[in-house]
Amino acid sequence: MKSSLSAVLLACALGLVTACSAETAAKPPAAQTAKAAPTGLKTLFFFKNPNGRPCQNQQAILDGIQEPLKGLAQVKIVSTLVPEDLAQFEQWGIRGLPMLIIADKDGRELHRFFPGVQDGEAILAQLRK
């Protein structure tokens, strides 16, 4: 009974995410591409669940590097709690949270960080490339 319950829970958890890897760049949706970076800067997409501790930790890190980010990229938060954002999780192939993706001014993916909390200096270094 216990093993079948574990199997069902695992299947449900896996069913909630779509497959994607760091090497597989998802195509951004057309509407998102048009709005990616109106300032001409890169866009740092932050996919998050505001109630999750790792996402809260990533938010604190982004808040801590807010000043140096201003000249490098605009931050676009994509939240699990905003119904209009949910389609973007599938369109970008988001599998784990938190997830950071850097896109150019035209909305094309330049870099996808490994899912999980990223160090502020690593984010800034990738944006400077």
ABEGO torsion letter per residue (X at the ends): XAAAAAAAAAAAAAAABBBBBAABBBBBBAAAAAAABAAGBBBBBBBBBAABAAAAAAAAAAAAAAAAAAAABBBBBBBAABAAAAAAAAAAGBABOBBBBBBBAAGBBABBBBBEBBBAAAAAAAAAX
